[in-house]
Amino acid sequence: MDLFLSPESWPFALALALLLAIVLIEGAGLLIGISMSGWLDHLLPDIGGSLENLSSAWLGWLHVGKVPLLVLLSLLLTNFAIIGFSLVGISRSLLGFALPALLSAPLALLGALPLVRVSALAIARFIPADESTAVPLSSLVGRIATVINGTARLGYPAQARTRNDNGQTFYIHVEPDNGDTEFTVGDSVLLVRQLSGARFQAIINPRPDLL
């Protein structure tokens, strides 16, 4: 316990506290139909048109855009904390004193990043990717999508799945076009407008018997 409470370990204790907070908030959000993961991923189109230009930079190196941001953040916090506590413990055993946080924290971060990359690569293989390379996302306007995660409100999108004319599957974010409507898991919606990137406004499917 002394290892976790020592002054040299405060960055790693903070990382564990943030990880626990994420778990609690996401768990509570799922119970009421709100996903923090979906909200974070929704930020990608806003910063993201530039993601293509960063394919060789560290964001692309960490597979940002291929793995949910919340997963990447959780991996980073976990690996950072494990490596950091290990550095503090090993330095105490071998050197007789703990490395100061100003030294151990950067070392832990440098050690965590490659582990995040390797873990994210493994996870990305099991996550369906947006198939947007051959078909512009704007062509999805007018298609029917099904909400698969979260509850969508105006300004707060939920994740949905749709297909184009070629049968390609796309994972997008949808929100209603007015503040009086909500979409929940399983709802069939009609995409009426592209807001940005993979974010669309939609209405409840007006003809579920035909579409």
C-alpha positions, 0 to 999 in steps of 0.5 A: 500500500505504501507504494501506491500512496508514496509521493513518487507514485502520485502520477500513477495513482492519479491514472488509476483513479481516472481509469476507475472514474471512466469505468464507473461513468461508462457503466452508469451511462450504459444503464441510462442509455448514454455512452461516453465512448460514443461521445468521444468518438463523435469528436473525431470528425471535428478534429478529424478531417486531418486524421488522413494527414496524420497517418504517419504521425503519432495519432495514426501510429496509435490507431486513433480512428480505428479503435474507440478513443475511450478504449485507447485512453483506458489502455494508456492509463492502465499501461502507464500506471503499471509501468510507473508503479513498477519503476518506483518499486524496482528503483526502491529495491535496486537503488534504495530510493524511489525515482522522482515522479518527474523522471518516472512519469515520462519513462512510464509514458514512453514505455506505455505508448508502444504497448497501447499501439500493440494492444490497439492493433489487436483490438482493431482486428475485431472492430468493424471499420467504416468502409469509407475509402471507396464511397463518400459518406455523403452518399449515405444520405437517404439510407436507412440505419439502425441504432446499435449503441446509446441513446441519440438526442439533438447534439448527442449522437448514438452509434448506428449501422447502415449499408450502401447500395453495394452492401458495404457496412458503415458505422456512423453516428446519428442524432435526431433533427429536432429536440423532441425526438430520441433514438434508442437501440434498435430504432430504424432511422432515415438519414436526412443530412450529413453534419460532418464526417460520419455524423448525420441527422436522421428521422424515424424511418417513415416507412418501416414496412417498405424500407 
